[in-house]
């Protein structure tokens, strides 16, 4: 029986940094040096005076559009990717479907790519990190929703242990994967708003101690809660901007280090598609939509 450390070593040698050609993009896989440089560049951006703004993509075309628009980084939306692939956004997708799809995105552009990986698809930490890096991805979101058990949220200490093991695997493989720990107390409305705030602070501190680079208390809607979280969690914080919620300007003013649009860009695009299709069905010509 091989140890986990030996398995990590085999994965490094046999899958991540080997030289090969990608049969879809016809581009070489990313080297350790490129992955390291992109990861460091993305990590550094979390400590600038202006927040990292992520207009989340969902396929090669949308990622290329983000790059062409002048953004410096690309992040994927798990919900949007799941809808494109006909999957559910509940950590149930087959990694053999997800990671080749993410690789298509990462190898089609020159920007650092961070992927929303739900809760890690039940992969062991060393296998998760190996597959992330093999895909050309240099960062990821990992959430604490309990998708596979009877709870609402995973036990905070146990999840911190998982995140710590992901960090350890990342360092063993020679690339500092940029870890964004999403905590879902607000999303699932666990207790009243005061309880959601307190639990988000507790979990944020635990996850930073475990070695993550950023904490993502998703679905916060009150500006005063954003301010308290920024003041209470000793590390970079990621917040969600939505059409019907806190704006990019709001979150910048309140001290966000990273701002995600999550599935908002996908929803806007899809809504526009539905409008066009409805107009065409009514007899409108393309020049009238």
C-alpha positions, 0 to 999 in steps of 0.5 A: 500500500503506497503512502499518500506522500508517495502517491503525491510524488507519482502524480507529480511525475506522471501527470502534472508537469509532463510534456504533452500536447492537448488534443483539443487546444493543440497547445502544450500543457502548462509547465510548473514555472508557468503555473507558479508564476500565474498563481503568484500573480493571482495571489499578489492581486489579493493584497492590492489596494483595489479588489480583484474583480472576477467576471466569471466565465463558463466555457472557452468562448466566455473566457476568451471574451473576458480576456479580450475585454482586458480583465487580468484573471479568469474565474469559472462559475460552478453553477454556470459550468454545471448548466452548460454540461447538463449537471447539477451544482451540488458536488455530484459531477464526475471529475472526469467530466469537469477537469477536462472541461476546465483544461479547455478553458485554462489552455485557451487563454493566457490569463491565470484561471481559478475554478469554482470546484464546489466542495471538491467532488469528494476527491482526496486532497492530493488527487484534487490538487493534482487534477487542478494543476494538470488542468492548468488551473492555479486557484479554486473555490472550495465550499463548506456546504454538506452535500453528501451528509445530513447536515447543512454545513460541514463541521468547521474543524473537519473542513479546516482539516481538509483545507489544510491537507489541500494546502499541504498537497499543493506545497508538496507539488511545488505550486502555491494553489490560491485557495478561496474558502467559501463559507455558506452560513448566509447562503443557507440562512443558518440561524438569524443574521447575527448568528450567520455573521458570527459563524462566518467570522468563526469559520473564516478565522479557522480556514485562514489558520488552515492555510487558505488565501481568501475567505468567501462568505457568499450571499452577504447582503448587508453593508454593515456585515461586510464591514464587520467581516472585513474588520474581524477576519484577518485576511483577504475577503471575497464578496458576491456582487449581484444585480439586486444586491451590493454593487461593485462600487459598494464592495470596493468601498467596504473593503473587499479584496476580491469581488465575484460575479458568480453566475450573474454573467451567465444569467445575463447572457442566458436571459438575453438569449431567451429574449432574442428567441422569444422575439424570433418566435413572434416573427421579428427579424434578427435586425429587430432584436 
